[in-house]
Amino acid sequence: MPLTEFLFQTYWRRAWIIICWLFVCFSLFTWKFTQYRNRKAFEVMGYCLCIAKGSAETLKFNMALILLPVYRNTIMWLRKNRSLNSSISFNDNINFHKLIASCIVIGVILHGGTHIAYAFPRIVGCSHSIFRTTIGADFQNHQPSYIEILSTIEAATGITMVLLMGMLLVYLGLVMDDVHKGTIMGR
């Protein structure tokens, strides 16, 4: 049997799920990117706004999806359906969960990074006339400083969520190291 045929027969169920997932992610990103490309705020923030909003849309999708692969009751229920089980690989759910988590990390970096490094400085440095005619109404016609933007509820909650997720990731990494070493749960 040729190698390509072997790989296809072995991994086709995994591949089509990942291709569908990637298609949804790229579609959501492109949809939001295009939507914000045609807004007045684009004049001030440029492509960083489009990238931030596109990555936010994929973040929403992946955050909603991340627990599905590790929810045992749902996986067991789906495995009972023969037609689904023959076309979807439910045995690789942990790896799919990790793939989604990796995409969330990339999305957080893109979303937060473009806001903090590019969009906020462009709002602060924008000329007052362009600011007033484009996004001034969103800020009650007061052009904020960088610190004022960071102290908004949206920015503060975003930064807090990233910090909490980072701490949780470190904690879970330490716990999993202990589990693998056998130093937890009385082993």
PyMOL commands that set and color helices and strands:
alter all, ss='L'
color gray80, all
select helices_A, chain A and resi 3-37+41-45+47-65+68-70+72-80+82-87+93-125+128-134+136-139+146-150+153-181
alter helices_A, ss='H'
color red, helices_A
deselect
rebuild
show_as cartoon
